[in-house]
Amino acid sequence: MVKEYKVNGFKRTVNKAMAALARRGKGPASELTVRGRRSGTPRTVPVTPIDVDGSRYLVAPYGAVGWVHNIRAADGASLGRGGVSERITVVECEGEEAGTVLKAYYEDLERIVGSYFDLPEDPGLEDFVAVAPDHPVFRIE
């Protein structure tokens, strides 16, 4: 079971700081802008894309949060960093591909996202494949 991600004052402040850094091209984050699935209003959130085996991915370490539902419903989004924005489309990944990406993401950011993953100590690829349905992964096309 995925630990629920709840936005509080601290997390809101961290998200604003990460977004500000992304706009300046600093830190690991980028800004993902996608139209709201119900409102149609553009929604922008900081995300940390990851490169694995020559492809770029977006990972939802906190589960199916708002941007995940929105990007599933949208026909595209934009990804911005350092004043440069690119139009993207994504394909949701499953199985071993998703597990491989989650493993790399977890290894890079465990101290930040580790508590949201239900994994044994010293997890292997099969453990990440097993939790992949709880942490959506999208390949950027």
Backbone as CSV, one residue per row, in Angstrom:
resi,resn,N_x,N_y,N_z,CA_x,CA_y,CA_z,C_x,C_y,C_z
1,MET,0.842,-1.185,0.000,0.000,0.000,0.000,0.883,1.243,0.000
2,VAL,0.592,2.172,-0.879,1.358,3.401,-0.984,0.963,4.347,0.144
3,LYS,1.971,4.892,0.807,1.730,5.925,1.813,1.141,7.128,1.088
4,GLU,0.059,7.675,1.618,-0.606,8.787,0.955,0.226,10.064,1.052
5,TYR,0.356,10.734,-0.063,1.079,12.002,-0.126,0.098,13.109,0.208
6,LYS,0.348,13.791,1.283,-0.521,14.892,1.697,0.283,16.181,1.663
7,VAL,-0.265,17.166,0.987,0.413,18.456,0.896,0.122,19.249,2.172
8,ASN,1.188,19.672,2.808,1.058,20.536,3.976,1.886,21.791,3.703
9,GLY,1.976,22.672,4.660,2.705,23.925,4.462,4.152,23.716,4.086
10,PHE,4.818,22.759,4.735,6.223,22.483,4.440,6.391,21.973,3.010
11,LYS,5.572,21.001,2.617,5.686,20.435,1.261,5.344,21.482,0.201
12,ARG,4.382,22.334,0.505,4.029,23.395,-0.437,5.219,24.340,-0.630
13,THR,5.904,24.658,0.472,7.081,25.532,0.395,8.200,24.863,-0.388
14,VAL,8.433,23.574,-0.141,9.464,22.827,-0.874,9.120,22.792,-2.362
15,ASN,7.859,22.530,-2.697,7.452,22.497,-4.104,7.682,23.854,-4.780
16,LYS,7.367,24.937,-4.085,7.588,26.268,-4.650,9.079,26.529,-4.869
17,ALA,9.896,26.094,-3.916,11.347,26.271,-4.049,11.889,25.443,-5.217
18,MET,11.434,24.207,-5.333,11.885,23.344,-6.442,11.465,23.935,-7.786
19,ALA,10.247,24.469,-7.861,9.773,25.081,-9.100,10.603,26.322,-9.445
20,ALA,10.911,27.120,-8.440,11.732,28.317,-8.679,13.123,27.936,-9.171
21,LEU,13.704,26.903,-8.590,15.016,26.426,-9.042,14.935,25.906,-10.477
22,ALA,13.874,25.171,-10.785,13.706,24.638,-12.142,13.617,25.773,-13.163
23,ARG,12.890,26.835,-12.812,12.774,27.975,-13.729,14.132,28.618,-13.992
24,ARG,15.046,28.496,-13.038,16.387,29.061,-13.186,17.390,28.034,-13.739
25,GLY,16.921,26.800,-13.988,17.808,25.768,-14.523,18.731,25.167,-13.479
26,LYS,18.359,25.271,-12.223,19.184,24.748,-11.129,18.485,23.554,-10.481
27,GLY,19.280,22.682,-9.860,18.700,21.518,-9.183,18.216,20.482,-10.176
28,PRO,17.642,19.389,-9.670,17.243,18.282,-10.542,15.853,18.424,-11.163
29,ALA,15.057,19.360,-10.672,13.650,19.415,-11.071,13.417,20.158,-12.381
30,SER,12.278,19.842,-12.975,11.717,20.558,-14.118,10.279,20.887,-13.749
31,GLU,9.656,21.738,-14.530,8.248,22.048,-14.305,7.401,21.369,-15.372
32,LEU,6.463,20.563,-14.914,5.523,19.887,-15.802,4.229,20.687,-15.792
33,THR,3.776,21.079,-16.973,2.495,21.774,-17.092,1.577,20.921,-17.949
34,VAL,0.423,20.610,-17.388,-0.561,19.776,-18.084,-1.951,20.329,-17.772
35,ARG,-2.841,20.256,-18.734,-4.205,20.759,-18.539,-4.945,19.870,-17.542
36,GLY,-5.693,20.509,-16.652,-6.524,19.778,-15.695,-7.573,18.970,-16.432
37,ARG,-7.764,17.755,-16.024,-8.685,16.863,-16.727,-10.140,17.298,-16.606
38,ARG,-10.485,18.023,-15.551,-11.856,18.500,-15.372,-11.988,19.981,-15.674
39,SER,-11.056,20.763,-15.180,-11.159,22.220,-15.315,-10.636,22.737,-16.651
40,GLY,-9.678,22.018,-17.230,-9.035,22.501,-18.450,-7.986,23.561,-18.179
41,THR,-7.830,23.926,-16.921,-6.860,24.942,-16.514,-5.465,24.327,-16.468
42,PRO,-4.459,24.998,-17.019,-3.099,24.459,-16.937,-2.652,24.338,-15.475
43,ARG,-2.095,23.199,-15.138,-1.577,22.932,-13.799,-0.082,22.688,-13.918
44,THR,0.705,23.324,-13.060,2.158,23.185,-13.113,2.662,22.642,-11.792
45,VAL,3.494,21.604,-11.885,4.086,20.980,-10.699,5.558,20.682,-10.975
46,PRO,6.379,20.704,-9.925,7.770,20.290,-10.124,7.846,18.763,-10.200
47,VAL,8.629,18.273,-11.137,8.885,16.835,-11.284,10.386,16.657,-11.500
48,THR,10.857,15.450,-11.244,12.275,15.158,-11.460,12.394,14.084,-12.537
49,PRO,12.583,14.486,-13.792,12.752,13.493,-14.862,14.032,12.690,-14.633
50,ILE,14.046,11.493,-15.177,15.221,10.633,-15.040,15.538,10.009,-16.399
51,ASP,16.827,9.905,-16.699,17.284,9.239,-17.921,17.683,7.813,-17.574
52,VAL,17.134,6.852,-18.308,17.474,5.446,-18.114,17.613,4.810,-19.493
53,ASP,18.760,4.224,-19.747,19.019,3.520,-21.007,18.677,4.349,-22.236
54,GLY,19.021,5.635,-22.203,18.838,6.491,-23.366,17.449,7.073,-23.538
55,SER,16.537,6.801,-22.611,15.194,7.376,-22.674,14.948,8.214,-21.427
56,ARG,14.059,9.200,-21.579,13.695,10.041,-20.435,12.334,9.603,-19.897
57,TYR,12.209,9.702,-18.573,10.989,9.252,-17.915,10.533,10.253,-16.867
58,LEU,9.231,10.236,-16.606,8.645,10.915,-15.464,8.145,9.830,-14.522
59,VAL,8.426,9.990,-13.235,8.026,9.014,-12.232,7.129,9.714,-11.225
60,ALA,6.081,9.019,-10.809,5.179,9.523,-9.773,5.468,8.744,-8.483
61,PRO,6.490,9.161,-7.728,6.875,8.392,-6.545,5.816,8.382,-5.454
62,TYR,4.900,9.360,-5.484,3.876,9.464,-4.445,2.560,8.816,-4.874
63,GLY,2.585,8.060,-5.960,1.381,7.395,-6.437,0.649,8.219,-7.473
64,ALA,-0.618,7.874,-7.678,-1.429,8.526,-8.714,-1.974,9.856,-8.191
65,VAL,-1.088,10.834,-8.090,-1.457,12.182,-7.646,-2.095,12.931,-8.814
66,GLY,-2.485,14.179,-8.582,-3.215,14.942,-9.591,-2.582,14.991,-10.963
67,TRP,-1.262,15.265,-11.030,-0.646,15.387,-12.356,-0.708,14.074,-13.122
68,VAL,-0.709,12.949,-12.416,-0.788,11.642,-13.077,-2.147,11.488,-13.760
69,HIS,-3.222,11.788,-13.042,-4.565,11.703,-13.635,-4.685,12.663,-14.814
70,ASN,-4.106,13.856,-14.656,-4.202,14.850,-15.732,-3.430,14.425,-16.972
71,ILE,-2.233,13.905,-16.796,-1.429,13.541,-17.969,-1.997,12.303,-18.670
72,ARG,-2.652,11.438,-17.907,-3.315,10.286,-18.531,-4.458,10.744,-19.430
73,ALA,-5.134,11.827,-19.049,-6.284,12.326,-19.806,-5.882,13.289,-20.922
74,ALA,-4.690,13.865,-20.843,-4.262,14.889,-21.805,-3.633,14.267,-23.043
75,ASP,-3.576,15.069,-24.102,-2.901,14.615,-25.314,-1.466,15.119,-25.374
76,GLY,-1.018,15.746,-24.319,0.344,16.240,-24.260,0.520,17.148,-23.060
77,ALA,1.738,17.599,-22.877,2.072,18.470,-21.758,3.297,19.265,-22.163
78,SER,3.765,20.104,-21.266,5.041,20.771,-21.518,5.937,20.556,-20.310
79,LEU,7.223,20.499,-20.595,8.234,20.282,-19.576,9.228,21.423,-19.708
80,GLY,9.378,22.190,-18.634,10.226,23.362,-18.698,11.334,23.348,-17.665
81,ARG,12.444,23.997,-18.051,13.592,24.105,-17.155,14.481,25.231,-17.676
82,GLY,14.876,26.123,-16.782,15.794,27.191,-17.161,15.281,28.086,-18.267
83,GLY,13.978,28.329,-18.299,13.408,29.211,-19.307,13.150,28.553,-20.651
84,VAL,13.467,27.271,-20.786,13.226,26.541,-22.026,12.119,25.527,-21.766
85,SER,11.105,25.557,-22.624,9.978,24.650,-22.466,9.847,23.793,-23.721
86,GLU,9.542,22.534,-23.527,9.339,21.642,-24.673,7.995,20.958,-24.551
87,ARG,7.362,20.766,-25.679,6.091,20.041,-25.736,6.421,18.564,-25.713
88,ILE,5.729,17.797,-24.854,5.995,16.362,-24.757,4.698,15.572,-24.840
89,THR,4.843,14.335,-25.241,3.801,13.336,-25.073,4.442,12.212,-24.282
90,VAL,3.623,11.439,-23.610,4.155,10.367,-22.772,3.405,9.073,-23.040
91,VAL,4.088,7.977,-22.722,3.497,6.650,-22.780,3.692,6.032,-21.411
92,GLU,2.610,5.547,-20.814,2.730,4.921,-19.498,3.395,3.559,-19.637
93,CYS,4.328,3.282,-18.752,5.111,2.047,-18.788,4.587,1.041,-17.765
94,GLU,4.866,-0.219,-18.041,4.470,-1.298,-17.138,5.603,-2.300,-17.038
95,GLY,5.427,-3.256,-16.153,6.317,-4.403,-16.063,7.766,-4.066,-15.824
96,GLU,8.629,-4.779,-16.541,10.067,-4.649,-16.324,10.593,-3.251,-16.663
97,GLU,10.038,-2.631,-17.699,10.478,-1.273,-18.034,10.195,-0.328,-16.858
98,ALA,8.978,-0.377,-16.334,8.624,0.472,-15.192,9.484,0.131,-13.986
99,GLY,9.705,-1.154,-13.734,10.525,-1.582,-12.599,11.956,-1.086,-12.699
100,THR,12.532,-1.149,-13.888,13.904,-0.684,-14.101,14.018,0.812,-13.828
101,VAL,13.041,1.575,-14.304,13.049,3.023,-14.094,12.847,3.343,-12.609
102,LEU,11.899,2.674,-11.973,11.664,2.908,-10.544,12.905,2.603,-9.714
103,LYS,13.594,1.537,-10.060,14.814,1.159,-9.321,15.855,2.275,-9.429
104,ALA,16.066,2.784,-10.627,17.039,3.859,-10.828,16.601,5.127,-10.092
105,TYR,15.333,5.452,-10.166,14.796,6.643,-9.506,14.953,6.516,-7.991
106,TYR,14.586,5.364,-7.464,14.675,5.104,-6.029,16.124,5.205,-5.547
107,GLU,17.036,4.628,-6.306,18.451,4.675,-5.917,18.971,6.108,-5.896
108,ASP,18.497,6.948,-6.806,18.920,8.358,-6.849,18.287,9.197,-5.736
109,LEU,17.029,8.912,-5.407,16.269,9.803,-4.526,15.687,9.101,-3.295
110,GLU,16.291,8.016,-2.870,15.729,7.229,-1.768,15.479,8.066,-0.520
111,ARG,16.391,8.940,-0.176,16.217,9.691,1.073,15.020,10.642,1.010
112,ILE,14.557,10.981,-0.185,13.399,11.867,-0.328,12.111,11.062,-0.489
113,VAL,12.144,10.023,-1.317,10.912,9.294,-1.657,10.816,7.900,-1.043
114,GLY,11.856,7.457,-0.381,11.918,6.085,0.120,10.746,5.659,0.977
115,SER,10.236,6.539,1.809,9.138,6.163,2.712,7.827,5.924,1.971
116,TYR,7.746,6.293,0.698,6.535,6.081,-0.085,6.542,4.755,-0.837
117,PHE,7.632,4.015,-0.740,7.762,2.729,-1.413,7.687,1.606,-0.390
118,ASP,6.860,0.624,-0.652,6.739,-0.543,0.215,7.676,-1.631,-0.331
119,LEU,8.945,-1.571,0.104,9.976,-2.456,-0.423,10.724,-3.149,0.715
120,PRO,11.245,-4.353,0.439,12.085,-5.007,1.442,13.452,-4.334,1.489
121,GLU,14.227,-4.666,2.483,15.591,-4.158,2.559,16.379,-4.740,1.391
122,ASP,17.228,-3.933,0.778,18.030,-4.325,-0.376,17.154,-4.897,-1.506
123,PRO,16.207,-4.093,-2.034,15.274,-4.585,-3.050,15.947,-4.861,-4.389
124,GLY,15.425,-5.848,-5.077,15.886,-6.192,-6.417,14.885,-5.725,-7.460
125,LEU,15.211,-5.934,-8.728,14.346,-5.497,-9.816,12.932,-6.046,-9.669
126,GLU,12.811,-7.311,-9.280,11.478,-7.926,-9.152,10.620,-7.198,-8.113
127,ASP,11.257,-6.652,-7.076,10.516,-5.890,-6.064,9.974,-4.592,-6.650
128,PHE,10.751,-3.955,-7.517,10.299,-2.715,-8.150,9.214,-2.991,-9.186
129,VAL,9.322,-4.100,-9.895,8.263,-4.485,-10.834,6.962,-4.695,-10.056
130,ALA,7.054,-5.306,-8.881,5.862,-5.589,-8.069,5.171,-4.316,-7.578
131,VAL,5.942,-3.266,-7.281,5.324,-2.027,-6.778,5.033,-1.018,-7.888
132,ALA,5.409,-1.334,-9.112,5.218,-0.397,-10.222,3.766,0.078,-10.387
133,PRO,2.762,-0.764,-10.187,1.390,-0.249,-10.330,1.057,0.879,-9.345
134,ASP,1.777,0.964,-8.241,1.530,2.003,-7.234,2.305,3.292,-7.497
135,HIS,3.252,3.264,-8.446,4.111,4.413,-8.737,4.207,4.577,-10.257
136,PRO,3.232,5.240,-10.866,3.202,5.337,-12.324,4.497,5.902,-12.917
137,VAL,4.863,5.308,-14.047,6.067,5.705,-14.780,5.652,6.021,-16.209
138,PHE,6.151,7.140,-16.732,5.811,7.567,-18.087,7.092,7.814,-18.877
139,ARG,7.193,7.194,-20.061,8.313,7.450,-20.963,7.982,8.683,-21.769
140,ILE,8.908,9.634,-21.817,8.711,10.859,-22.599,9.045,10.541,-24.045
141,GLU,8.103,10.841,-24.922,8.283,10.554,-26.360,8.782,11.794,-27.073
